[in-house]
Amino acid sequence: MSNTKKKHHYVPVFYLEYFIDPYKGKDTLWVYDKEKEEIRKSTPLNEGYRKYYHAITLPDGTRDTNTLEDEFSVIESETKKFFNKICSTKELKKIRITDKERKIFSRFLGLTAVRTPHFRSGLEESCYEHMNMTNRIVAQDEKKYDKFKKSFEDDFGEIEGFPSFKEFKEFVVSGHELSLKSEDSLILGLKKAGYYSALFYMMNWTFIEANSEKFFTSDSPLFYKVPDRNSWSLDPERLKSQNVIATFPMTPSIAYRGELKGIAHFKTSNKVTRDLNFGTMVNTERFVYSSIKSERLLKYIVKHKGKRIKMYWPIECYELR
């Protein structure tokens, strides 16, 4: 079992390598910790991961730690080629992106949207709230329970030993609550990744070039918002909005911006960079990654750390109609 993969990166190593400090050696990455309010020196290999974060339990009960990691590695290898093309293009406004490249990067963005702790913890919290609220409702009406059971089995298949209505009601009345396991949030998120990839594919793409101020990234680098809504919560379903704007820092000098409606200007300024960095920062779970060490940036991050966006998932599973 020496080939067992332990470090499961939710932020790819190849991606973080674009944010290393060019003046401090091959692997120097500056990490800004929002909780500890400190800067530390690290490397791409030692950041953006959790042990066995993409492990899944097989039907025979064994733990598979490699399959998803291997699949992600293939996607990341293809995406790295696209990154290199973007970085080597002198005039980004004239770049021609093939349909294959668009599919590759869209797939990568869709996967990025669902694999971070920010997304998965938000999904787990929302499911916890929704499942227990639903349980209290269906425990009062056997017809609603039957609909609930059918919806559940449509998603996950017939389950042996599914409780009867009487057993379910006794479970809820006694005060028991359900929660979503980390592995479940991984599987549910991956089921949505293809859907999000299709939305990114349909967007109009712009690649923004930074001026004197540079882009940084984080442990949750993909940010999206709907400008005409006041809520700061990140609702994944907002990616369907015609007014949605998605941003993703690719390197300290280049960032992606996607819109379903309209095309952004290529001309940029330090204000554009600051606005994009602000979205990246407030979407951060805990760690900001940068190619520079700056006490000024640390103060900025600490000052705004209370503005962290809550991931809200509008659960549609087991909807009672």
Secondary structure, 3 states (H helix, E strand, C coil): CCCCCCEEECCCHHHHHHHCCCCCCCCCEEEEECCCCEEEEECHHHCCEEECCCCEECCCCCEECCHHHHHHHHHHHHHHHHHHHHHHCCCHHHCCCCHHHHHHHHHHHHHHHHCCHHHHHHHHHHHHHHHHHHHHHHCCCHHHHHHHHHHHHHHHCCCCCCCCHHHHHHHHHCCCCCCCCHHHHHHHHHHHHHHHHHHHHHCEEEEEECCCCCCCEECCCCEEECCCCCCCCECHHHHHCCCCEEEEECCCCEEEEEECCCCCCCCCCHHHHHHHHHHHHHCCCCEEEECCCCHHHHHHHHHCHHHCCCECCCCCCCCCC
